[in-house]
């Protein structure tokens, strides 16, 4: 991938040219923040992701070892919309915190902002832009490097957006059904519908009456696929898929790296293939 090759070459060239810099410890809380941040700061700063397990990040509880890492970091990049982020905001020096939700066209579900902005390449553009702007505010000295990498990242992101747009415009089924309500931005940006067995947070267990109503809707809309998400219980999805005669496919909405060298683009391209198959796109 071109973006990885550029990262590799810059990592070699910059030390040779003698760019003076002070290495910072930057901690993004989740993978959607980690991928572009790591790319833009490669060879300049140390970047480590806080939540590195396949479990759904909505379930995450801040542990003492997490607080140690967060307090040792020079900066903590977070979306700023999750419940567990409130604990970080209470216990970590606010000067270190970089919330990234501002200036993003957020969807609200029962009055609660939906944090899944990264599941749509189009909305993710705004998040990546916020990450870049935060970086140049923190480290003005290396702005020229961040700018070049940011532009390359955005160009590839726009190409991915075009791929999603052209593919998802020709689908027989228009409903993306996931194990929790995580595809609302994807649905909004590409003229589809989103449904979930649970709400915005996967720990919200659905009531039997809610599942029955959902099954009736899925049958009416002739849904052909149920998308399960890594790190979440498959039992309900498999049961409903059997009820509505649908296949079960994977949609990685947490962006957890399932393969070596996975990044945002490799994961989202697999997601698009899964959507293409599940929604019966031409």
C-alpha positions in Angstrom: 0.0 0.0 0.0 1.3 3.4 -1.0 0.5 5.0 2.4 2.6 2.4 4.2 5.5 2.8 1.8 5.6 6.6 2.3 5.6 6.0 6.1 8.5 3.6 5.9 10.6 6.0 3.7 9.9 9.0 5.8 10.9 7.0 8.9 14.3 6.4 7.3 14.9 9.8 5.7 14.0 12.1 8.6 16.7 10.8 11.0 19.3 11.1 8.2 18.3 14.7 7.5 18.6 15.5 11.2 15.1 16.8 12.1 15.4 18.1 15.7 12.5 16.9 17.8 11.4 16.0 21.2 9.7 12.6 21.4 6.3 12.7 23.0 4.3 9.9 24.4 0.8 10.1 22.8 -2.0 7.7 23.8 -5.0 7.3 21.6 -7.8 5.5 23.5 -9.0 3.3 20.5 -7.9 2.0 17.2 -10.0 4.5 15.1 -7.8 7.2 16.6 -4.6 5.2 16.6 -4.4 4.4 12.9 -4.1 8.0 11.5 -2.3 9.3 14.5 0.3 6.6 14.2 0.7 7.2 10.5 1.1 11.0 10.9 3.6 10.7 13.8 5.7 7.7 12.6 9.3 8.2 13.5 8.6 11.4 15.5 6.6 10.4 18.5 5.7 7.3 20.5 2.1 6.3 20.0 0.4 3.4 21.8 -3.3 2.5 21.8 -5.0 2.1 25.2 -7.7 -0.5 24.3 -5.9 -3.2 22.3 -8.3 -6.1 22.8 -11.0 -7.4 20.4 -13.7 -6.8 23.1 -16.1 -4.0 22.2 -14.7 -0.7 23.5 -18.1 0.3 24.8 -17.7 -2.3 27.5 -14.3 -1.0 28.6 -13.8 -0.1 32.2 -10.8 2.0 33.2 -8.5 -0.1 35.3 -5.7 1.1 37.6 -3.1 0.0 35.0 -4.9 2.1 32.4 -4.7 5.2 34.6 -1.0 4.6 35.0 -0.5 4.6 31.2 -2.7 7.6 30.8 -1.0 9.6 33.4 2.4 8.7 32.0 1.4 10.0 28.5 2.1 13.5 27.4 -1.2 13.6 25.5 -4.3 11.5 25.4 -6.4 11.6 22.3 -10.1 10.5 22.8 -13.3 10.9 21.0 -15.0 12.3 24.1 -18.4 10.7 23.7 -18.1 7.4 25.6 -19.2 6.8 29.2 -15.8 5.4 30.3 -14.1 8.5 29.0 -15.8 10.5 31.8 -13.5 8.6 34.2 -10.4 9.7 32.2 -11.6 13.3 32.3 -12.0 13.1 36.1 -8.7 11.5 36.9 -6.2 12.7 34.2 -4.8 16.2 33.9 -7.2 18.1 31.5 -4.2 19.7 29.9 -3.2 16.3 28.5 -6.6 15.5 27.0 -7.4 16.0 23.4 -11.2 15.4 22.7 -11.9 15.0 19.0 -15.7 15.1 18.6 -16.0 18.8 17.8 -17.1 20.0 14.4 -18.3 16.5 13.5 -21.9 16.1 12.3 -23.0 13.8 15.0 -26.1 11.5 15.0 -28.0 11.3 18.3 -29.9 8.3 19.4 -32.5 9.1 22.1 -30.6 12.2 22.8 -27.2 10.4 23.2 -24.5 11.2 20.6 -23.4 8.2 18.5 -19.6 7.7 18.8 -19.3 5.4 15.7 -18.1 8.1 13.4 -15.3 6.0 12.0 -17.6 3.3 10.5 -18.3 5.6 7.6 -15.2 6.8 5.6 -17.0 10.1 4.8 -17.7 11.1 8.4 -14.3 9.7 9.4 -12.7 12.5 7.3 -13.8 15.0 10.0 -12.3 12.9 12.8 -8.9 12.6 10.9 -8.9 16.3 10.3 -9.4 17.0 14.0 -6.5 14.7 14.8 -4.3 16.5 12.3 -5.3 20.0 13.7 -4.6 18.8 17.2 -1.2 17.5 16.2 0.0 20.8 14.7 -1.3 22.7 17.7 0.8 20.4 20.0 3.9 20.2 17.7 4.2 23.1 15.4 7.8 22.3 14.6 6.8 19.2 12.6 3.8 20.7 10.9 5.3 20.3 7.4 5.7 16.5 8.0 2.2 16.1 9.4 0.7 18.1 6.5 2.2 15.9 3.9 1.1 12.7 5.6 -2.3 14.1 6.4 -2.9 15.0 2.7 -1.9 11.5 1.6 -4.1 9.9 4.2 -7.1 12.1 3.2 -6.6 11.3 -0.5 -6.7 7.6 0.3 -9.7 8.1 2.5 -11.5 10.0 -0.3 -10.8 7.2 -2.7 -12.2 4.7 -0.1 -15.3 6.9 0.2 -15.8 6.8 -3.6 -15.5 3.0 -3.4 -18.2 2.8 -0.8 -20.4 5.3 -2.7 -20.3 3.4 -6.0 -20.6 0.0 -4.4 -23.4 0.7 -2.0 -25.4 2.6 -4.6 -26.3 -0.7 -6.3 -27.6 -2.9 -3.5 -30.7 -5.1 -3.5 -31.0 -4.8 0.3 -30.9 -1.4 1.9 -30.8 -2.4 5.6 -27.5 -2.9 7.5 -28.4 -5.1 10.5 -25.6 -5.3 13.2 -25.3 -6.8 16.7 -25.5 -3.2 18.1 -26.5 0.1 16.5 -23.1 0.9 15.0 -23.8 1.6 11.4 -25.9 4.8 11.5 -23.2 7.0 10.0 -22.6 4.4 7.3 -26.3 4.3 6.5 -26.7 8.1 6.6 -23.7 8.8 4.3 -24.5 6.1 1.7 -28.4 6.2 1.6 -29.0 3.0 3.5 -30.9 2.1 6.7 -29.3 0.9 10.0 -30.7 -1.5 12.6 -29.2 -3.1 15.7 -30.3 -5.8 18.2 -29.0 -3.5 20.9 -28.6 0.3 21.2 -25.4 2.4 20.8 -23.6 0.3 23.5 -23.5 -3.4 23.1 -24.1 -4.1 26.8 -27.7 -2.9 26.3 -29.5 -6.2 26.2 -32.6 -6.3 23.9 -36.0 -7.2 25.4 -37.9 -10.2 23.8 -40.6 -7.8 22.6 -38.0 -5.6 20.9 -36.4 -8.7 19.2 -39.8 -9.9 18.0 -40.6 -6.4 16.5 -37.1 -6.4 14.8 -37.6 -9.8 13.4 -40.9 -8.7 11.9 -39.3 -5.7 10.3 -36.4 -7.7 8.9 -38.8 -10.2 7.3 -40.8 -7.4 5.8 -37.7 -5.7 4.3 -36.4 -9.1 3.2 -33.0 -8.7 4.9 -30.5 -11.1 3.5 -27.6 -10.7 6.0 -26.9 -10.2 9.7 -23.6 -8.6 10.5 -21.8 -9.7 13.6 -19.0 -7.6 15.1 -15.7 -9.0 16.5 -15.7 -9.2 20.3 -19.5 -9.5 20.6 -21.8 -12.4 21.4 -22.9 -14.2 18.2 -25.8 -16.2 19.7 -28.6 -13.6 19.2 -27.4 -12.8 15.7 -27.3 -16.5 14.7 -30.8 -17.0 16.2 -32.3 -14.0 14.4 -30.5 -14.9 11.1 -32.2 -18.4 11.2 -35.5 -16.8 11.9 -35.4 -14.4 8.9 -33.4 -16.8 6.6 -30.3 -14.6 6.4 -26.6 -15.3 6.2 -24.2 -14.2 9.0 -21.3 -12.1 8.0 -18.6 -10.1 9.8 -18.5 -6.3 10.0 -15.5 -5.0 12.0 -16.9 -1.8 13.5 -14.3 -1.5 16.3 -11.5 -1.6 13.8 -9.6 -4.2 15.9 -6.7 -5.5 13.8 -7.5 -9.1 12.8 -4.5 -9.6 10.5 -0.9 -8.6 10.8 -0.3 -5.0 9.5 -4.0 -4.2 9.5 -4.9 -0.5 9.3 -8.0 1.5 8.8 -8.0 0.9 5.0 -7.4 -2.8 5.0 -10.2 -3.3 7.6 -12.6 -1.0 5.9 -12.0 -2.6 2.5 -12.9 -6.0 4.0 -16.0 -4.4 5.5 -17.0 -3.2 2.1 -16.6 -6.7 0.6 -18.8 -8.0 3.5 -21.4 -5.3 2.9 -21.4 -6.0 -0.9 -22.1 -9.7 -0.3 -24.6 -9.2 2.5 -26.6 -6.4 0.8 -26.4 -8.1 -2.5 -24.8 -5.2 -4.3 -24.0 -5.5 -8.0 
